[in-house]
Each structure stands twice: as C-alpha cells, then as structure tokens.
Amino acid sequence: MKLLEQLKDEMKNAMRAKEKIKLGAIRMAISAIKQAEIDNNIAPDDAAVIAVLTKMVKQRKESIAMYTEGGRDELAANEAAEVAALEAFLPAPLTNAEIQEMISATITEVGASSMADMGKVMAVLKPAMQGKADLGAVSGKVRAALNA
C-alpha cells in the first residue's frame, strides 16, 4: 500500500478513535503533500511523501526545543505527540554503524577522494537515506570521511 493511502486510512481511524492530536498531524501532512504536489506538478510517490513527512518532523522537533526553552511544556507535549504520529509513517532510522557503512561504500563506489567530490557522494546518499537519517548529520560525517 502506498504511503499516502496509509495516511488517509490512518486519518479515518484517528477520526473514529477521536484522537485529536494525531488527526490534526495527519491532516496537516496530507495538506502539505497536496501542496507539494501542486507546487511541483507531480503525483506524490512514496519518496515525495517521505520527504514532506521528514520536513514536518524536523520542524516539530525544532518547535519542541523552543517551547521547552520557553517553559511552554504543554505545547512541547502536543508537538511531541505530533512527531510520534508522523514518525509512525517514516521508515526505521538507520544506526550509526549502518550510516558509516553506507558512506564508506558510496565513497568507494563514486571514487571520491576530496571535498570536491562531496556533492557526488551526497547525491547518491540522499535518496537512500531520506527519512531514515538526519541528512545534516550525514553531511558532516561525509565531510569528516573525505577530510580523513
């Protein structure tokens, strides 16, 4: 089953169960996916849905940090519940060992030897790791591997 269909089915289940926070998060996700579909003029495939969900999770995690810092624990708890609802649709995150292994294999595959080749390495890693790892952290690890 496609990811968008799973989202719609889970939205119906959340409505029936009267789970307001989960329902709101899923509705926002579907809305963001439709907006991306209109903006990019393409039908949303699973990769596009994962990209939207990953972006939404990242935004909410940043909001949690800001709310916690500002002493707004009830808002941080709502954001955390939304993150949990959205992360259920993302693929399982990669471990550090798996990330390092993929980076090493990609560097060898592309024949990268310096920082000038970082774009080539990231171009291969990004689609493979989308939604499974923080690409900012992966970029830092690739940079460290190429400088070593």
Disulfide bonds with the S-S distance in Angstrom:
none
